[in-house]
Amino acid sequence: MSSYSLPDPTGPRDSTLARMLHQRKHRALLLYLLLLTCWPWLHDRKRPLEGDVWIRALTAKGAPTWSASTLSRSWADLAELGLVTKGAKREGRLIRPAPRREDAAADYEFPGGRRDRFNTYFALPDEFWKDELFAKALLPALVMLLVIAKETNSKEEVWFTYDGLEDWYGIKRKSPERRGGARRALA
């Protein structure tokens, strides 16, 4: 018998992604994805990246606009969500953010090839950044892309109903339904 149990169907199912979607934290989600993408080389870097570097990396036609204040607000949003630790390692005017796990329960650890159901991971293709796909996806589509990527990590396809998304991820039916999130994530 596995120690894994199904969630309490009467309890709240709000995932971190659902909170970001409902609070409209598009910039914060993009920044978190970029931080995770860069973390393999960034964690050993002697100096933290300057804000201008983050802004340039996230600036693209069609993407949310970035400035020093929106970058700062996005770091604060990620800290509030428990997705980064940033205050402990300030170096002059620069911060050295470190990612936390996607469920905000612990510090981020490199996947290291683990394949059990609790440590599955996926990698966004380089085209996500190089072809500026991150700029083309509305927040609901980006959330659906991440959910589908997670769910199809060990299988070829997944079937969701709108109600199932709410039951398992806390994503309200209207988000993918009205805004075309599911359709745009797959286009």
NORHUHU-V453349 format. One record per backbone hydrogen bond with DSSP energy under -1.0 kcal/mol. CO is the residue of the C=O (numbers start at 0). NH is the residue of the N-H. If there is no record, write none. Layout:
# NORHUHU-V453349
CO,NH
CO,NH
This chain:
# NORHUHU-V453349
7,10
14,18
15,19
16,20
17,21
18,22
19,24
20,23
24,28
25,29
26,30
27,31
28,32
29,33
30,34
31,35
32,36
33,37
34,38
37,40
37,41
38,42
41,44
49,53
50,54
51,55
52,56
53,57
59,62
66,70
67,71
68,72
69,73
70,74
71,75
72,76
73,77
74,78
75,79
76,80
77,82
78,81
82,99
84,97
90,93
93,90
97,84
98,107
100,103
105,100
110,113
115,118
124,127
125,128
125,129
126,130
127,133
128,131
132,136
137,141
138,142
139,143
140,144
141,145
142,146
143,147
144,148
145,149
146,150
147,151
149,152
160,164
161,165
162,166
163,167
164,168
164,170
168,14
171,174
172,176
173,177
174,178
179,183
180,184
181,185
